[in-house]
Amino acid sequence: MVYGTGKHTYELAKEWAKLPKGWSFLDVAGLATDSQDRVYVLNRSDHPVMVFDREGNFLTLWGEGYFKRAHGSCEGPDGSIYCTDDGHHIVSKFTPEGKLLLELGNKDQPSDTGFVHTPGLTLTACLHMIKRPAPPFNWPTGVSLSASGEIYVSDGYGNARVHKFSPTGKLLLSWGEPGTSPGQFRLPHWVWVDKQDRVWVADRENGRLQIFDSRGKFLSQWTDLGRPTGVVIDEDVVYVSELSPPRVSIFTIKGKLLARWGNEQQDNEKILFLAPHSIALDSWGAIYIGDVAMAGFGIDRGSKSLRKFSRIS
């Protein structure tokens, strides 16, 4: 089946990820691709980082025993892999082989925002408990780097801020607070830094993308979105994963919609997505979407928790 329109037309690579027998991702929380088009799948199984080639062949794994609850990831300009662990309240930098290079935050010590994750409730249901912005971190979500190596972190389920760090991990700047006005957040879920050093934040529960300069000054926002979870930008094209409804949207850098698709089937065994959570691109223009159906619905979709859409025009 073909998805998208015009110059942004794709086909689904069925059963793309060739998992070892008996394995599952459970949830694909974060995705990153490198210069060799290897795909780093940050997931919530016992094997938290699995690496595949662009054909979906399993290459290696790392991170076992390190993560409490994996959430977001990206590749840095030097080829390092950055991952957020919202359960441990940290952000970590690794070599592509999985050697730990840097750790940001105080492990298992969330900052004081008033947030409490009440047993029996989802993290989202507890957002109203955030009373004030605070330093890093309280359930951090996304991470992205500028071309010069500055680290930006969206923080997240238990905070309402974006933090900017130097390449060595020194906190330079924080901005944001709970709310719905420009510059405020209700679950900053993902962050992306474009070539102009503008900072794009998927403000999920406010149903928008907010765009800032590198000093945290609000520039603009896009609202034609349904609970955006992830955003990546390639040249002048913006790719967004959305939770409600579950879909992928593609825009020009000015915000014009180019293509959009979601579920064509209602059967949970056949639909494309249940809970799109992460998005990545490779050098061939393919789109990868990570799904967290286990967290959202208690459904283990196996390899279908990671979808690859190969570009055909």
Buried (B, 14 or more C-beta within 10 A) or exposed (E): EEBBBEEBBBBBBEEBBEBEEEBBBBBBBBBBBBEEBBBBBBBBBEBBBBBBEBEBEBEEBBBEEBBBBBBBBBBBEEEBBBBBBBBBBBBBBBEBEBEEBBBBBBEEEBBEBEBEBEEEEEBBEBBEBBEEBBBBBBBBBBBBBBEEBBBBBBBBBBBBBBBBBEBEBEBEEBBBBBEEEEBBBBBBBBBBBBEEBBBBBBBBBBBBBBBBEBEBEBEEBBEEBBBBBBBBBEEEBBBBBBBBEBBBBBBEBEBEEBBBBBBEEEEEEEBBBBBBBBBBBBEEBBBBBBBBBBBBEEBBBBBBBBBBBBBEE
